[in-house]
Amino acid sequence: MADVLSVGVNLEAFAQAISAIQALRSSVSRVFDCLKDGMRNKETLEGREKAFIAHFQDNLHSVNRDLNELERLSNLVGKPSENHPLHNSGLLSLDPVQDKTPLYSQLLQAYKWSNKVRETCQKWS
């Protein structure tokens, strides 16, 4: 747990950001539900158009508000430190036969690669 707190991330803001993501997803779902429903359930064409436009604008404003809140919280979360906490594997760099067994450099390269893959997956999810 101490490692989590030492990486420079505001955990309270992080929890709020997760809630903001859920709110944003809900807002976007409401926009698509509004588009799916269209101009139903009104008697006149003019009444349907006005009600649809008003409802759609309200939903878009909600998305905009939730997105702004998420942006604000993302700035509060902070960024993890750039240090690579490899724990005891960091001692491998002290190996006197490093030229023959480049285990530490391969481990560090794999760690950086896995972080890059994780970040890419987070961007797409």
N, CA, C and O atoms as CSV, one atom per row, in Angstrom:
chain,resi,resn,atom,element,x,y,z
A,1,MET,N,N,0.821,-1.188,0.000
A,1,MET,CA,C,0.000,0.000,0.000
A,1,MET,C,C,0.863,1.249,0.000
A,1,MET,O,O,0.480,2.270,-0.572
A,2,ALA,N,N,2.033,1.179,0.641
A,2,ALA,CA,C,2.918,2.339,0.684
A,2,ALA,C,C,3.402,2.704,-0.706
A,2,ALA,O,O,3.614,3.881,-0.995
A,3,ASP,N,N,3.586,1.692,-1.593
A,3,ASP,CA,C,4.017,1.977,-2.953
A,3,ASP,C,C,2.949,2.753,-3.712
A,3,ASP,O,O,3.265,3.633,-4.513
A,4,VAL,N,N,1.705,2.432,-3.465
A,4,VAL,CA,C,0.612,3.124,-4.156
A,4,VAL,C,C,0.587,4.590,-3.762
A,4,VAL,O,O,0.371,5.461,-4.605
A,5,LEU,N,N,0.806,4.866,-2.488
A,5,LEU,CA,C,0.754,6.246,-2.020
A,5,LEU,C,C,1.971,7.052,-2.434
A,5,LEU,O,O,1.902,8.280,-2.492
A,6,SER,N,N,3.089,6.386,-2.724
A,6,SER,CA,C,4.310,7.109,-3.026
A,6,SER,C,C,4.470,7.435,-4.503
A,6,SER,O,O,5.465,8.055,-4.878
A,7,VAL,N,N,3.537,7.045,-5.348
A,7,VAL,CA,C,3.705,7.284,-6.777
A,7,VAL,C,C,3.222,8.649,-7.215
A,7,VAL,O,O,3.348,8.972,-8.396
A,8,GLY,N,N,2.681,9.461,-6.339
A,8,GLY,CA,C,2.289,10.816,-6.698
A,8,GLY,C,C,0.883,10.921,-7.250
A,8,GLY,O,O,0.589,11.856,-7.995
A,9,VAL,N,N,0.017,10.007,-6.914
A,9,VAL,CA,C,-1.355,10.026,-7.401
A,9,VAL,C,C,-2.279,10.378,-6.241
A,9,VAL,O,O,-2.193,9.782,-5.167
A,10,ASN,N,N,-3.158,11.342,-6.458
A,10,ASN,CA,C,-4.150,11.733,-5.466
A,10,ASN,C,C,-5.286,10.712,-5.519
A,10,ASN,O,O,-6.100,10.732,-6.442
A,11,LEU,N,N,-5.340,9.829,-4.535
A,11,LEU,CA,C,-6.302,8.728,-4.572
A,11,LEU,C,C,-7.747,9.199,-4.434
A,11,LEU,O,O,-8.649,8.597,-5.016
A,12,GLU,N,N,-7.975,10.259,-3.676
A,12,GLU,CA,C,-9.336,10.793,-3.537
A,12,GLU,C,C,-9.830,11.323,-4.881
A,12,GLU,O,O,-10.960,11.049,-5.284
A,13,ALA,N,N,-8.985,12.077,-5.568
A,13,ALA,CA,C,-9.350,12.598,-6.893
A,13,ALA,C,C,-9.500,11.455,-7.892
A,13,ALA,O,O,-10.328,11.523,-8.801
A,14,PHE,N,N,-8.703,10.411,-7.721
A,14,PHE,CA,C,-8.782,9.245,-8.600
A,14,PHE,C,C,-10.148,8.570,-8.456
A,14,PHE,O,O,-10.772,8.207,-9.454
A,15,ALA,N,N,-10.607,8.404,-7.222
A,15,ALA,CA,C,-11.919,7.805,-6.977
A,15,ALA,C,C,-13.028,8.687,-7.550
A,15,ALA,O,O,-13.992,8.182,-8.125
A,16,GLN,N,N,-12.890,9.989,-7.394
A,16,GLN,CA,C,-13.888,10.908,-7.956
A,16,GLN,C,C,-13.865,10.865,-9.485
A,16,GLN,O,O,-14.906,10.992,-10.131
A,17,ALA,N,N,-12.672,10.686,-10.059
A,17,ALA,CA,C,-12.551,10.611,-11.516
A,17,ALA,C,C,-13.251,9.363,-12.041
A,17,ALA,O,O,-13.864,9.401,-13.108
A,18,ILE,N,N,-13.167,8.264,-11.308
A,18,ILE,CA,C,-13.863,7.050,-11.730
A,18,ILE,C,C,-15.373,7.281,-11.712
A,18,ILE,O,O,-16.083,6.852,-12.621
A,19,SER,N,N,-15.854,7.958,-10.678
A,19,SER,CA,C,-17.289,8.293,-10.624
A,19,SER,C,C,-17.672,9.228,-11.773
A,19,SER,O,O,-18.752,9.104,-12.349
A,20,ALA,N,N,-16.778,10.165,-12.100
A,20,ALA,CA,C,-17.045,11.091,-13.204
A,20,ALA,C,C,-17.090,10.347,-14.535
A,20,ALA,O,O,-17.873,10.705,-15.415
A,21,ILE,N,N,-16.265,9.326,-14.692
A,21,ILE,CA,C,-16.289,8.519,-15.913
A,21,ILE,C,C,-17.628,7.800,-16.025
A,21,ILE,O,O,-18.221,7.737,-17.102
A,22,GLN,N,N,-18.095,7.262,-14.907
A,22,GLN,CA,C,-19.396,6.584,-14.925
A,22,GLN,C,C,-20.515,7.564,-15.273
A,22,GLN,O,O,-21.426,7.224,-16.028
A,23,ALA,N,N,-20.449,8.772,-14.727
A,23,ALA,CA,C,-21.465,9.780,-15.036
A,23,ALA,C,C,-21.406,10.167,-16.515
A,23,ALA,O,O,-22.442,10.341,-17.157
A,24,LEU,N,N,-20.196,10.301,-17.049
A,24,LEU,CA,C,-20.033,10.648,-18.465
A,24,LEU,C,C,-20.592,9.550,-19.362
A,24,LEU,O,O,-21.275,9.833,-20.346
A,25,ARG,N,N,-20.305,8.309,-19.025
A,25,ARG,CA,C,-20.833,7.198,-19.814
A,25,ARG,C,C,-22.364,7.187,-19.778
A,25,ARG,O,O,-23.015,6.917,-20.787
A,26,SER,N,N,-22.920,7.479,-18.623
A,26,SER,CA,C,-24.377,7.533,-18.498
A,26,SER,C,C,-24.949,8.659,-19.347
A,26,SER,O,O,-25.968,8.475,-20.014
A,27,SER,N,N,-24.307,9.818,-19.330
A,27,SER,CA,C,-24.763,10.962,-20.132
A,27,SER,C,C,-24.730,10.634,-21.618
A,27,SER,O,O,-25.666,10.948,-22.352
A,28,VAL,N,N,-23.648,10.001,-22.056
A,28,VAL,CA,C,-23.527,9.642,-23.467
A,28,VAL,C,C,-24.602,8.621,-23.842
A,28,VAL,O,O,-25.172,8.687,-24.931
A,29,SER,N,N,-24.872,7.689,-22.949
A,29,SER,CA,C,-25.938,6.709,-23.208
A,29,SER,C,C,-27.288,7.401,-23.366
A,29,SER,O,O,-28.091,7.027,-24.221
A,30,ARG,N,N,-27.531,8.419,-22.528
A,30,ARG,CA,C,-28.792,9.158,-22.646
A,30,ARG,C,C,-28.892,9.890,-23.985
A,30,ARG,O,O,-29.980,9.994,-24.551
A,31,VAL,N,N,-27.768,10.399,-24.495
A,31,VAL,CA,C,-27.771,11.057,-25.806
A,31,VAL,C,C,-28.175,10.050,-26.879
A,31,VAL,O,O,-29.015,10.344,-27.729
A,32,PHE,N,N,-27.571,8.859,-26.836
A,32,PHE,CA,C,-27.899,7.865,-27.857
A,32,PHE,C,C,-29.320,7.333,-27.696
A,32,PHE,O,O,-29.979,7.012,-28.684
A,33,ASP,N,N,-29.793,7.239,-26.452
A,33,ASP,CA,C,-31.190,6.842,-26.243
A,33,ASP,C,C,-32.136,7.891,-26.823
A,33,ASP,O,O,-33.161,7.556,-27.416
A,34,CYS,N,N,-31.786,9.150,-26.647
A,34,CYS,CA,C,-32.603,10.235,-27.203
A,34,CYS,C,C,-32.630,10.143,-28.724
A,34,CYS,O,O,-33.681,10.297,-29.345
A,35,LEU,N,N,-31.464,9.889,-29.319
A,35,LEU,CA,C,-31.424,9.760,-30.778
A,35,LEU,C,C,-32.203,8.533,-31.248
A,35,LEU,O,O,-32.870,8.561,-32.282
A,36,LYS,N,N,-32.104,7.464,-30.471
A,36,LYS,CA,C,-32.814,6.233,-30.825
A,36,LYS,C,C,-34.322,6.438,-30.768
A,36,LYS,O,O,-35.053,5.996,-31.654
A,37,ASP,N,N,-34.780,7.113,-29.717
A,37,ASP,CA,C,-36.219,7.334,-29.560
A,37,ASP,C,C,-36.762,8.334,-30.576
A,37,ASP,O,O,-37.918,8.247,-30.989
A,38,GLY,N,N,-35.924,9.274,-30.969
A,38,GLY,CA,C,-36.345,10.236,-31.974
A,38,GLY,C,C,-37.456,11.148,-31.491
A,38,GLY,O,O,-37.433,11.619,-30.354
A,39,MET,N,N,-38.428,11.395,-32.356
A,39,MET,CA,C,-39.505,12.344,-32.046
A,39,MET,C,C,-40.810,11.609,-31.785
A,39,MET,O,O,-41.843,11.971,-32.348
A,40,ARG,N,N,-40.784,10.611,-30.964
A,40,ARG,CA,C,-41.994,9.842,-30.666
A,40,ARG,C,C,-42.842,10.511,-29.586
A,40,ARG,O,O,-42.409,11.450,-28.917
A,41,ASN,N,N,-44.022,10.016,-29.444
A,41,ASN,CA,C,-44.921,10.334,-28.320
A,41,ASN,C,C,-45.395,11.782,-28.258
A,41,ASN,O,O,-45.747,12.247,-27.174
A,42,LYS,N,N,-45.419,12.498,-29.341
A,42,LYS,CA,C,-46.007,13.840,-29.360
A,42,LYS,C,C,-47.047,13.876,-30.468
A,42,LYS,O,O,-46.927,13.184,-31.479
A,43,GLU,N,N,-48.063,14.691,-30.258
A,43,GLU,CA,C,-49.198,14.699,-31.182
A,43,GLU,C,C,-48.899,15.444,-32.484
A,43,GLU,O,O,-49.231,14.958,-33.565
A,44,THR,N,N,-48.277,16.613,-32.385
A,44,THR,CA,C,-48.018,17.384,-33.599
A,44,THR,C,C,-46.544,17.292,-33.958
A,44,THR,O,O,-45.690,17.055,-33.104
A,45,LEU,N,N,-46.271,17.484,-35.226
A,45,LEU,CA,C,-44.894,17.435,-35.710
A,45,LEU,C,C,-44.061,18.539,-35.056
A,45,LEU,O,O,-42.920,18.313,-34.653
A,46,GLU,N,N,-44.645,19.734,-34.957
A,46,GLU,CA,C,-43.924,20.859,-34.351
A,46,GLU,C,C,-43.629,20.577,-32.874
A,46,GLU,O,O,-42.538,20.886,-32.395
A,47,GLY,N,N,-44.580,20.002,-32.160
A,47,GLY,CA,C,-44.374,19.646,-30.758
A,47,GLY,C,C,-43.302,18.592,-30.601
A,47,GLY,O,O,-42.506,18.633,-29.664
A,48,ARG,N,N,-43.286,17.642,-31.528
A,48,ARG,CA,C,-42.264,16.593,-31.487
A,48,ARG,C,C,-40.876,17.175,-31.720
A,48,ARG,O,O,-39.922,16.831,-31.022
A,49,GLU,N,N,-40.775,18.058,-32.708
A,49,GLU,CA,C,-39.471,18.656,-33.028
A,49,GLU,C,C,-38.940,19.473,-31.859
A,49,GLU,O,O,-37.775,19.341,-31.481
A,50,LYS,N,N,-39.787,20.310,-31.291
A,50,LYS,CA,C,-39.353,21.154,-30.171
A,50,LYS,C,C,-38.953,20.313,-28.971
A,50,LYS,O,O,-37.930,20.575,-28.338
A,51,ALA,N,N,-39.752,19.307,-28.658
A,51,ALA,CA,C,-39.439,18.450,-27.511
A,51,ALA,C,C,-38.151,17.669,-27.746
A,51,ALA,O,O,-37.329,17.521,-26.841
A,52,PHE,N,N,-37.981,17.169,-28.976
A,52,PHE,CA,C,-36.770,16.420,-29.298
A,52,PHE,C,C,-35.535,17.298,-29.183
A,52,PHE,O,O,-34.540,16.899,-28.579
A,53,ILE,N,N,-35.594,18.489,-29.758
A,53,ILE,CA,C,-34.442,19.395,-29.734
A,53,ILE,C,C,-34.108,19.803,-28.305
A,53,ILE,O,O,-32.937,19.830,-27.925
A,54,ALA,N,N,-35.117,20.117,-27.522
A,54,ALA,CA,C,-34.876,20.510,-26.121
A,54,ALA,C,C,-34.259,19.365,-25.331
A,54,ALA,O,O,-33.306,19.564,-24.578
A,55,HIS,N,N,-34.805,18.165,-25.506
A,55,HIS,CA,C,-34.290,16.996,-24.782
A,55,HIS,C,C,-32.860,16.682,-25.230
A,55,HIS,O,O,-31.996,16.384,-24.406
A,56,PHE,N,N,-32.625,16.751,-26.527
A,56,PHE,CA,C,-31.292,16.465,-27.069
A,56,PHE,C,C,-30.270,17.490,-26.569
A,56,PHE,O,O,-29.157,17.121,-26.196
A,57,GLN,N,N,-30.641,18.763,-26.560
A,57,GLN,CA,C,-29.729,19.797,-26.062
A,57,GLN,C,C,-29.422,19.600,-24.578
A,57,GLN,O,O,-28.277,19.762,-24.156
A,58,ASP,N,N,-30.421,19.256,-23.798
A,58,ASP,CA,C,-30.192,18.986,-22.377
A,58,ASP,C,C,-29.200,17.844,-22.190
A,58,ASP,O,O,-28.307,17.912,-21.345
A,59,ASN,N,N,-29.368,16.800,-22.988
A,59,ASN,CA,C,-28.450,15.662,-22.887
A,59,ASN,C,C,-27.034,16.040,-23.312
A,59,ASN,O,O,-26.065,15.599,-22.695
A,60,LEU,N,N,-26.908,16.851,-24.357
A,60,LEU,CA,C,-25.572,17.277,-24.790
A,60,LEU,C,C,-24.909,18.186,-23.748
A,60,LEU,O,O,-23.701,18.098,-23.527
A,61,HIS,N,N,-25.682,19.041,-23.121
A,61,HIS,CA,C,-25.136,19.885,-22.055
A,61,HIS,C,C,-24.663,19.021,-20.882
A,61,HIS,O,O,-23.651,19.317,-20.247
A,62,SER,N,N,-25.398,17.967,-20.612
A,62,SER,CA,C,-25.011,17.047,-19.547
A,62,SER,C,C,-23.684,16.357,-19.877
A,62,SER,O,O,-22.825,16.207,-19.008
A,63,VAL,N,N,-23.523,15.942,-21.123
A,63,VAL,CA,C,-22.259,15.326,-21.554
A,63,VAL,C,C,-21.129,16.330,-21.414
A,63,VAL,O,O,-20.057,15.991,-20.911
A,64,ASN,N,N,-21.353,17.551,-21.848
A,64,ASN,CA,C,-20.329,18.596,-21.765
A,64,ASN,C,C,-19.943,18.862,-20.314
A,64,ASN,O,O,-18.758,18.979,-20.000
A,65,ARG,N,N,-20.928,18.958,-19.430
A,65,ARG,CA,C,-20.667,19.187,-18.007
A,65,ARG,C,C,-19.862,18.037,-17.406
A,65,ARG,O,O,-18.903,18.265,-16.668
A,66,ASP,N,N,-20.252,16.801,-17.722
A,66,ASP,CA,C,-19.550,15.643,-17.179
A,66,ASP,C,C,-18.128,15.545,-17.723
A,66,ASP,O,O,-17.211,15.156,-16.999
A,67,LEU,N,N,-17.943,15.891,-18.976
A,67,LEU,CA,C,-16.605,15.862,-19.570
A,67,LEU,C,C,-15.711,16.920,-18.935
A,67,LEU,O,O,-14.543,16.651,-18.654
A,68,ASN,N,N,-16.238,18.110,-18.707
A,68,ASN,CA,C,-15.458,19.162,-18.039
A,68,ASN,C,C,-15.078,18.757,-16.623
A,68,ASN,O,O,-13.967,19.037,-16.171
A,69,GLU,N,N,-15.991,18.101,-15.924
A,69,GLU,CA,C,-15.700,17.626,-14.571
A,69,GLU,C,C,-14.599,16.564,-14.595
A,69,GLU,O,O,-13.713,16.564,-13.740
A,70,LEU,N,N,-14.657,15.673,-15.562
A,70,LEU,CA,C,-13.618,14.648,-15.684
A,70,LEU,C,C,-12.266,15.271,-16.007
A,70,LEU,O,O,-11.246,14.843,-15.466
A,71,GLU,N,N,-12.242,16.265,-16.870
A,71,GLU,CA,C,-10.992,16.973,-17.176
A,71,GLU,C,C,-10.421,17.635,-15.930
A,71,GLU,O,O,-9.220,17.557,-15.675
A,72,ARG,N,N,-11.278,18.283,-15.159
A,72,ARG,CA,C,-10.836,18.938,-13.931
A,72,ARG,C,C,-10.240,17.920,-12.963
A,72,ARG,O,O,-9.189,18.162,-12.369
A,73,LEU,N,N,-10.904,16.800,-12.808
A,73,LEU,CA,C,-10.419,15.773,-11.883
A,73,LEU,C,C,-9.154,15.109,-12.385
A,73,LEU,O,O,-8.301,14.713,-11.590
A,74,SER,N,N,-9.024,14.983,-13.687
A,74,SER,CA,C,-7.805,14.353,-14.221
A,74,SER,C,C,-6.581,15.216,-13.942
A,74,SER,O,O,-5.477,14.695,-13.781
A,75,ASN,N,N,-6.769,16.520,-13.884
A,75,ASN,CA,C,-5.650,17.392,-13.532
A,75,ASN,C,C,-5.295,17.281,-12.049
A,75,ASN,O,O,-4.146,17.501,-11.666
A,76,LEU,N,N,-6.279,16.942,-11.216
A,76,LEU,CA,C,-6.027,16.795,-9.783
A,76,LEU,C,C,-5.393,15.455,-9.433
A,76,LEU,O,O,-4.705,15.336,-8.420
A,77,VAL,N,N,-5.625,14.449,-10.269
A,77,VAL,CA,C,-5.135,13.108,-9.971
A,77,VAL,C,C,-3.618,13.096,-9.907
A,77,VAL,O,O,-3.048,12.467,-9.015
A,78,GLY,N,N,-2.961,13.765,-10.818
A,78,GLY,CA,C,-1.509,13.750,-10.854
A,78,GLY,C,C,-1.018,12.603,-11.714
A,78,GLY,O,O,-1.800,11.797,-12.218
A,79,LYS,N,N,0.264,12.550,-11.867
A,79,LYS,CA,C,0.860,11.510,-12.690
A,79,LYS,C,C,1.777,10.666,-11.830
A,79,LYS,O,O,2.435,11.177,-10.924
A,80,PRO,N,N,1.820,9.360,-12.113
A,80,PRO,CA,C,2.742,8.517,-11.360
A,80,PRO,C,C,4.182,8.921,-11.648
A,80,PRO,O,O,4.487,9.449,-12.718
A,81,SER,N,N,5.037,8.676,-10.713
A,81,SER,CA,C,6.430,9.056,-10.905
A,81,SER,C,C,7.030,8.239,-12.044
A,81,SER,O,O,6.571,7.137,-12.342
A,82,GLU,N,N,8.036,8.782,-12.659
A,82,GLU,CA,C,8.676,8.118,-13.791
A,82,GLU,C,C,9.681,7.064,-13.352
A,82,GLU,O,O,10.219,6.333,-14.183
A,83,ASN,N,N,9.935,6.982,-12.062
A,83,ASN,CA,C,10.838,5.943,-11.585
A,83,ASN,C,C,10.205,4.586,-11.801
A,83,ASN,O,O,8.991,4.431,-11.672
A,84,HIS,N,N,11.015,3.615,-12.126
A,84,HIS,CA,C,10.512,2.273,-12.352
A,84,HIS,C,C,10.801,1.431,-11.115
A,84,HIS,O,O,11.928,0.970,-10.936
A,85,PRO,N,N,9.813,1.224,-10.268
A,85,PRO,CA,C,10.044,0.471,-9.045
A,85,PRO,C,C,10.145,-1.025,-9.338
A,85,PRO,O,O,9.129,-1.717,-9.395
A,86,LEU,N,N,11.339,-1.513,-9.520
A,86,LEU,CA,C,11.543,-2.914,-9.852
A,86,LEU,C,C,11.843,-3.753,-8.618
A,86,LEU,O,O,12.085,-4.955,-8.729
A,87,HIS,N,N,11.829,-3.134,-7.451
A,87,HIS,CA,C,12.036,-3.813,-6.172
A,87,HIS,C,C,13.350,-4.590,-6.189
A,87,HIS,O,O,14.383,-4.033,-6.563
A,88,ASN,N,N,13.336,-5.835,-5.800
A,88,ASN,CA,C,14.584,-6.605,-5.686
A,88,ASN,C,C,15.227,-6.891,-7.031
A,88,ASN,O,O,16.425,-7.168,-7.089
A,89,SER,N,N,14.467,-6.831,-8.106
A,89,SER,CA,C,15.061,-7.063,-9.423
A,89,SER,C,C,16.048,-5.956,-9.787
A,89,SER,O,O,16.870,-6.131,-10.686
A,90,GLY,N,N,15.973,-4.824,-9.098
A,90,GLY,CA,C,16.950,-3.759,-9.318
A,90,GLY,C,C,18.355,-4.169,-8.927
A,90,GLY,O,O,19.331,-3.596,-9.412
A,91,LEU,N,N,18.463,-5.149,-8.060
A,91,LEU,CA,C,19.783,-5.644,-7.653
A,91,LEU,C,C,20.470,-6.413,-8.770
A,91,LEU,O,O,21.682,-6.621,-8.714
A,92,LEU,N,N,19.730,-6.836,-9.776
A,92,LEU,CA,C,20.339,-7.562,-10.891
A,92,LEU,C,C,21.338,-6.700,-11.642
A,92,LEU,O,O,22.251,-7.221,-12.283
A,93,SER,N,N,21.174,-5.380,-11.568
A,93,SER,CA,C,22.118,-4.507,-12.261
A,93,SER,C,C,23.494,-4.560,-11.623
A,93,SER,O,O,24.472,-4.134,-12.237
A,94,LEU,N,N,23.590,-5.074,-10.407
A,94,LEU,CA,C,24.875,-5.196,-9.724
A,94,LEU,C,C,25.597,-6.488,-10.079
A,94,LEU,O,O,26.692,-6.744,-9.577
A,95,ASP,N,N,25.000,-7.297,-10.930
A,95,ASP,CA,C,25.594,-8.568,-11.321
A,95,ASP,C,C,26.901,-8.315,-12.070
A,95,ASP,O,O,26.899,-7.580,-13.058
A,96,PRO,N,N,28.016,-8.899,-11.631
A,96,PRO,CA,C,29.302,-8.640,-12.278
A,96,PRO,C,C,29.398,-9.232,-13.680
A,96,PRO,O,O,30.242,-8.807,-14.469
A,97,VAL,N,N,28.564,-10.190,-13.997
A,97,VAL,CA,C,28.634,-10.796,-15.321
A,97,VAL,C,C,27.489,-10.284,-16.202
A,97,VAL,O,O,26.884,-11.045,-16.956
A,98,GLN,N,N,27.214,-9.031,-16.098
A,98,GLN,CA,C,26.095,-8.442,-16.826
A,98,GLN,C,C,26.297,-8.526,-18.330
A,98,GLN,O,O,25.328,-8.655,-19.078
A,99,ASP,N,N,27.552,-8.455,-18.786
A,99,ASP,CA,C,27.803,-8.534,-20.217
A,99,ASP,C,C,27.387,-9.887,-20.784
A,99,ASP,O,O,26.949,-9.983,-21.931
A,100,LYS,N,N,27.528,-10.920,-19.976
A,100,LYS,CA,C,27.185,-12.259,-20.451
A,100,LYS,C,C,25.692,-12.546,-20.295
A,100,LYS,O,O,25.112,-13.285,-21.090
A,101,THR,N,N,25.077,-11.963,-19.273
A,101,THR,CA,C,23.647,-12.183,-19.035
A,101,THR,C,C,22.947,-10.834,-18.870
A,101,THR,O,O,22.886,-10.299,-17.763
A,102,PRO,N,N,22.428,-10.290,-19.945
A,102,PRO,CA,C,21.781,-8.967,-19.874
A,102,PRO,C,C,20.360,-9.047,-19.300
A,102,PRO,O,O,19.422,-8.475,-19.855
A,103,LEU,N,N,20.220,-9.764,-18.186
A,103,LEU,CA,C,18.899,-9.985,-17.614
A,103,LEU,C,C,18.248,-8.688,-17.142
A,103,LEU,O,O,17.060,-8.463,-17.373
A,104,TYR,N,N,19.028,-7.841,-16.483
A,104,TYR,CA,C,18.449,-6.597,-15.958
A,104,TYR,C,C,17.946,-5.700,-17.082
A,104,TYR,O,O,16.832,-5.182,-17.004
A,105,SER,N,N,18.741,-5.511,-18.115
A,105,SER,CA,C,18.310,-4.637,-19.207
A,105,SER,C,C,17.096,-5.226,-19.929
A,105,SER,O,O,16.221,-4.478,-20.365
A,106,GLN,N,N,17.030,-6.554,-20.063
A,106,GLN,CA,C,15.873,-7.181,-20.683
A,106,GLN,C,C,14.633,-7.030,-19.799
A,106,GLN,O,O,13.530,-6.801,-20.295
A,107,LEU,N,N,14.826,-7.161,-18.501
A,107,LEU,CA,C,13.717,-7.006,-17.560
A,107,LEU,C,C,13.187,-5.580,-17.588
A,107,LEU,O,O,11.975,-5.368,-17.594
A,108,LEU,N,N,14.093,-4.597,-17.604
A,108,LEU,CA,C,13.683,-3.203,-17.668
A,108,LEU,C,C,12.959,-2.903,-18.978
A,108,LEU,O,O,11.965,-2.178,-18.988
A,109,GLN,N,N,13.449,-3.450,-20.064
A,109,GLN,CA,C,12.803,-3.256,-21.366
A,109,GLN,C,C,11.410,-3.885,-21.366
A,109,GLN,O,O,10.467,-3.291,-21.888
A,110,ALA,N,N,11.270,-5.072,-20.790
A,110,ALA,CA,C,9.958,-5.728,-20.715
A,110,ALA,C,C,9.004,-4.928,-19.835
A,110,ALA,O,O,7.813,-4.831,-20.131
A,111,TYR,N,N,9.527,-4.359,-18.756
A,111,TYR,CA,C,8.696,-3.551,-17.861
A,111,TYR,C,C,8.184,-2.310,-18.586
A,111,TYR,O,O,7.004,-1.975,-18.487
A,112,LYS,N,N,9.056,-1.639,-19.303
A,112,LYS,CA,C,8.646,-0.450,-20.049
A,112,LYS,C,C,7.633,-0.813,-21.135
A,112,LYS,O,O,6.669,-0.082,-21.360
A,113,TRP,N,N,7.853,-1.935,-21.800
A,113,TRP,CA,C,6.937,-2.378,-22.846
A,113,TRP,C,C,5.564,-2.681,-22.255
A,113,TRP,O,O,4.543,-2.295,-22.825
A,114,SER,N,N,5.536,-3.370,-21.118
A,114,SER,CA,C,4.237,-3.706,-20.517
A,114,SER,C,C,3.503,-2.444,-20.057
A,114,SER,O,O,2.277,-2.377,-20.153
A,115,ASN,N,N,4.232,-1.451,-19.563
A,115,ASN,CA,C,3.600,-0.178,-19.198
A,115,ASN,C,C,3.010,0.508,-20.421
A,115,ASN,O,O,1.910,1.058,-20.365
A,116,LYS,N,N,3.743,0.472,-21.519
A,116,LYS,CA,C,3.264,1.106,-22.748
A,116,LYS,C,C,2.009,0.396,-23.258
A,116,LYS,O,O,1.074,1.051,-23.718
A,117,VAL,N,N,1.979,-0.931,-23.181
A,117,VAL,CA,C,0.809,-1.699,-23.602
A,117,VAL,C,C,-0.371,-1.369,-22.697
A,117,VAL,O,O,-1.488,-1.185,-23.179
A,118,ARG,N,N,-0.132,-1.294,-21.377
A,118,ARG,CA,C,-1.193,-0.984,-20.426
A,118,ARG,C,C,-1.771,0.403,-20.704
A,118,ARG,O,O,-2.990,0.573,-20.693
A,119,GLU,N,N,-0.915,1.392,-20.951
A,119,GLU,CA,C,-1.384,2.737,-21.230
A,119,GLU,C,C,-2.178,2.798,-22.519
A,119,GLU,O,O,-3.177,3.512,-22.604
A,120,THR,N,N,-1.735,2.046,-23.533
A,120,THR,CA,C,-2.443,2.005,-24.801
A,120,THR,C,C,-3.815,1.378,-24.612
A,120,THR,O,O,-4.805,1.863,-25.159
A,121,CYS,N,N,-3.872,0.304,-23.839
A,121,CYS,CA,C,-5.170,-0.344,-23.572
A,121,CYS,C,C,-6.098,0.580,-22.820
A,121,CYS,O,O,-7.302,0.590,-23.077
A,122,GLN,N,N,-5.559,1.363,-21.890
A,122,GLN,CA,C,-6.390,2.300,-21.133
A,122,GLN,C,C,-6.944,3.386,-22.029
A,122,GLN,O,O,-8.076,3.830,-21.834
A,123,LYS,N,N,-6.167,3.820,-23.010
A,123,LYS,CA,C,-6.647,4.853,-23.925
A,123,LYS,C,C,-7.806,4.344,-24.762
A,123,LYS,O,O,-8.714,5.107,-25.091
A,124,TRP,N,N,-7.786,3.056,-25.113
A,124,TRP,CA,C,-8.793,2.500,-26.003
A,124,TRP,C,C,-10.001,1.971,-25.256
A,124,TRP,O,O,-11.007,1.624,-25.876
A,125,SER,N,N,-9.919,1.904,-23.922
A,125,SER,CA,C,-11.085,1.376,-23.199
A,125,SER,C,C,-11.918,2.470,-22.609
A,125,SER,O,O,-12.933,2.196,-21.969
